[in-house]
Structures are given as C-alpha cells and as structure tokens.
Amino acid sequence: MSHIMLVDDDVDLAQLIRTKLVAEGNEVSVIHSGDGAFEMAKQEKPDLIILDIMLPGETGYRICRRLRKDPELYKVGILILTALGEEPEVLHGLEQGADDYLSKPFKLDHLMDKIVALEALLESSQRRHASTGLPGTEAVKREINHRLARNMALACCYIDVVGFKPYCAITGASGQTRALEFIARMITTLTRDMGVYESYTAHLGGEHFAVMLNLEDYERFCNTFMEMFDQRVKELYTPEQVQQGYITATDRRGKTGRYPLMMLSIGVAHNQFRQYKSAKKMFEVLAQTRQMAKPVNKSVMFVDRRQTDR
C-alpha cells in the first residue's frame, strides 16, 4: 500500500482516480488547486504524487521544482499528468524532476500500470547490493535527475576496475566478494574522511561503480582515490604477485595470459560547461569518457570538458 497524493483541478476525474486507488488498497489525499499542494505534501509526506500540470494557482511545473529542492521531499515519486501530451511539454516536465508522465485522456488501467512501474522504481532505489551494501544504477540516475532539477553543480564519476575479471578468475567467488567489499569500503571511507558529505555512491554491477559529487569535489576525490587504490590494492594479492606485478589467469575461452594488478579507469562528466537535462544524457557521455580512460601501470582519469549542451 502506498500513500498517494493527487493534485488535479478536475473534480470528477480526481474522484474517479481516488476511488480506483483506494480500491487497490492505497491511502489517497486529494487537492484541486496548485496553491497549497506543496504545503500538503510537506505535511503528509506521501510516497507518490500524481500531479496535473495545468492547475489553478501554482503550476504543476513549479510544484515539481519545489518538491525536488526540498530536503524532506526530493525523493518522492512524481507522475505528471499532461493534457497536451506533446514532446516539449513532456520533456519540460521531466526536466523539472518528474519521474514519468501520462497524457490525458487516459484509461485507469494505464494509470495503474504507471503507478506500479513507479513503485517498482522507488523500491529498486532502496535496494542494496549484497556484497557492497550500495544502491544500483537506477538509484544513482534518479539522484542525478533530482539534483539536475535543483540546478546543482555536480560531477559523476564512472569507475571501472580494470583487471577485476582476471582477479576473480583465480580467486573465485570469495575473492570477488573480498574485492567488491574492499572497493566499496574504500570509497565510502574516503568520502567521509575527505568531508565529501553530499556524495552518492552506487554499485552498477560487476566491477562498475559510480560516485556523484559536488562539482568542486570531484578532482580532489578522484586523485586521492586513485593514489590510495594503487597503493592499497596490493593487499588483495600475494607477495609474489605484488613483486612480479601481474597475475596469470585463464579467461572463459580457455586462453591463459598475464594480467596487471587491478587499476582504476575513471570517466567524469560534469555540468560546469554543458547543461545536462537528464542522467541519461550524462551516462551517454560517461560511456565515451570510459573509453578514453586507459590505465597503464597506474589508475587514470579522463574528464569530459566539452561545452556542447546535452
């Protein structure tokens, strides 16, 4: 059961939606004007908000922006309702921080599908990886979208652990768990010790991690992290492996080779020069920066500094 707040000036439609949601076991609050909607949300702290864009008083766009800027409400799920359903209107709503949209008129079953999907998104944002205890990809993307909607200056660092797969090939499942715990603990400890309190760390799966930071913090964090990792990663290897500087492992195709000790490949995208409108666009750039960050003998970082708007 979710606590859902409905903001719509169409009284008949709102009653119809409320009846359906209550029948599905949800707790529902209704307001028919933009004025007072934010204040109601502050008081009730709903799980989801169904928010019409065209409202008397304060517009849905402005309410959405206020929700995303509020420290108590910025994680609430927001589904916007739009009468026009045209791409510029929809995109503008999503850029204000909405999670999804639904065009009017709509069938109630379609609305319920949207709510179920949004509830699943919120649930996945709370899920944690078994080994690292960190949230996953959808969680960090949603956090980025929220901060972009709040006009925050931010940087996202995509971290690949080069040499992770060969290491796991010779150490097995226990070695994989040990390496993942080692990396996650190093990131969380470092952000705390450096005073990078507004950071957000996610485990994207396998050897892939992401750290979102305030813009002014990313260079200091990444440089410190790379230097620390290159020194401390030796703790995961035997003295003989450290001395020779490589391990011998066999890949899935049965080919045996020499692989260097693990290093970091960090790609960085930030909004100092280009104005990102969504996490999706930022991750597209991160995919490019990852290809440019190729470590040789030590960890390396590549920062996208282009000025084209995304």
N, C-alpha and C positions, 0 to 999 in steps of 0.2 A: 504494500500500500504506500502511495506517495501523497504528500501534501502538495496540492497543485493550486496555484493562484491564476485566475482567469481575468484578463483585462480586456474588455470588449464593450463598446457602446451599443451594440445590437442586443437589446434585452432578450428578445425571443431566441436568438441564436445562443446567447450565453446560457439561458435556462436549459436549452436542449443539450448543450455540451455538458453542463453541470450534472444533469440527470444521468447522462451516459457515464460520466466519470465516477459519480457516486455509486452507480450500479456495479461498476468494476472494482469497488472497494476503496476508492480514493477519498481523501479529505479535500474538499474544494472550497476556496474562498473566491468571491466574485466582486469586481468593482467595474463600474460602467464609464469611468472617466479617467483620463490620464492624470488629472490633478488628484493627488492623494495616493496614487498607485505605489510610488516608491516608498512612501511612508508606511503603507500597509505591509509592503514586503519587509521593511525594516522591523516591523513589529512581529510579523508572523514567521518570517524566515522559511519560506516554502522550499520544497525540493525542486519544483519545476514552476516556470511561469509561462503561460500561453498569452502572448502579448500582441494585440492588434496594433498595426502601425498608425492607421488613421483614427485618431481619437479626439474628442473634445478636450480642450485644455492642453496639457503637456503631451507631446507626440510620443509614439512608441519608440522612435529613434533615440530621443533624449532620455527616456526612461531606461532604455537598454544601456546607454553610455553611463548613466548614473549607477546602475547596478554593477557594471564591470569595474567601476572606480571605487566601489565601496569595499573596505576590507572584510566586512562580515558577509557580503552577498555576492562577491565577484565569481564564486564558483557555482552559483545556482544555474540550473539548466534553463535555457531560454528558447522557446519556439515562437517565432513571429508569424503572424497572420497578415497576408497582404491581399488587397482587393485587386490590384492591377496584375501582379504576378510577372511583371516584366523584369528582364535581367538587371537593368540599372538599379531598380528599386530593391530587388532581392540582394544584389551584391552590396548595396549600401547598408542594408540591414545586417548582413553577416559581418561587414566591416565594423559595425558598432558593437559587435561582441555576441550576436545571436549564434546559437549552435545549429539551428536548422530553420526552415521556413515551410509554410503551407499556403497555397494560393486559394483564395475564395472564388467561387463556392467550392465546397469540398464535402465528401461523404464522411460521416462519423467514423466509419471503419478505417478510412485513410488517416484520420486524425489519431485514432488509437494506435495505428501502426507507427506513426511518427513518435508518439509518446513512449511506446515500448522501446523503439530504437534509441531514443534519448536517454531513457532509464538505463539501457544497456551501456551506453557511452559513459554515463556517470558512474556506473558500477565498475566498469573497466578502469576508470581513472583512479579508483580506490584500491584496485588490485595491486599486489606486490609480488615481485619475482621471488621464488622460493629460496634461492641462494643469496641474492644481494639485498632483498628487502626493499628494492626500489620500484617505483611505478614504471609503466611501459610507454610505448610510443604515443598512443592516443592521449595519454595524460599530459605529456610534455607539449604536444601540439596544441592541446586545449589551453594549457597555461600560457603558451606563446600568444595564441589568439587573444586571450584575455588581456595580456599586457600590451599588445599592439593596440587594442581598443582603448586602453588607458593612456596611449601616447607615450609609453615609457621607452627610454633609450636602452636597447638591450642587444646582447650578442648571444648567439647559440653556437656552442662548440660540439661538433660531432667527432667522437673519439672512436677510432678503430685500434684494436690491439693487434698489431702485426706479429705473426708468429704464434698466435694463440692456438690455432688448429694443430700445428705440429706438436706443440707442448702437450695438448690434450691427447694426441695420438699415442704418446709414450707414457703418460701418467694416468690415463683412464678417467673414469667419472669422478673419482676422488680428487684427482689433480685439477680437473675442470672446476669443481666446486671451490677448491682452495684458491685457484687463480681469480675466479669471479669475486669471491669474498674479499680477497686481497685488494683488488682494484676498487670495488665499491667502498671499502673501508678507507682506502687512501683518499678518495675523492671527498667523501663526507667529512673526514677528519680535517682535510686541508681547507675546505670551505669554512669550516668552523674556526680553525686556528688562525686563518687569514682575515677573519671578520667579514667574510662574503655572505652576509646573512640573507640576502634576497635571491640567492641562487636556487635553482631547481634541477635536481639530478634524476635522470631516468636511465633504465636499462632497456635498450631497444631489442635485445635478444642476442645470444651468442657473445661475440667479442665487441659488440657495438654499444656505446653509451652516448648520452647527450647531457651536457650541462648548460643551462641557460643562466646568464648572469647580467647584471647591470653593465652597460657599455664600458664604464670606466674601470671595471674589474677584470675584463677577460684576459688582457695581455699579462698582467701580473699573475693571475691564476694559472694560465696555461704554461707560462715559462717556469713557474715554480713546480707545477705538476710534472712536466716533462723531466726536469732535472731530478726531482725526487724519485720518479718512477725508474729512470735509467739506473739510479743507484740501488734502489731497494728491490727491484725485480730479481736481482741475483739471489735473494733469499729463497726463491722458488726452485732454484736449481742446485745440483750437487756441486761441490767444489771443483770436481774435474770438468764439468760442463762450463762453469764460470771461467776456469782457466783457459779452456780452448776456445771459448766464445761462441760456441754453437752446439746444437744437439743433432743427433742422427735419428730421423724418423721416416716411417713409411706411410705414404698417403693412401687414400681409398682405392686408388688404381694399382696399388702394389709397387709403386715406384719409391725407392729409397733415396734420400738426399740429406744434405746438411742445411740446417736452418739456424739463423742467428737467434740469440736470446730475444725475448719479446721487447718490442718498442711501440711507441705511440705514433699514430698518424692522426693529426687533429686538423679538421677543416672548420673554419669560422666564417659565419655570416652575421652581419650586424646592420643596424639601420641608421648608422651615422651619415652615410652618403645617399642611400636609397631608401625610399619609404615602402616598406613591405606592408601589404594589406592582409596577409594571412600566413599562417605557419606552413601551409602547403607550398607557397612560393619560396619561403625561406629554406625549406628542406630540398627544393629543387636546386637551389644554389649550393647548399651543403653537399649535395651529391657531386657537384662539379669540383668543389674545393677538396673533397676527399681524394679525388683522382690526382690532384696536384701535390698533395702532401705525401711524399715518398721518402720514408726514413732510410738512411744509410749510416749504420754504426751508432746512431742515436735518434731519439724521438724528434719529430719535426712538426711544425705548424704552418698551415697556409691560410691566409686571411683574404677573403674577397673584399676588394676596396673599390670596385666599380661603382659608378654613380648613376646607372640606369635605374629608373623606377621600376618596381615589380608590383 
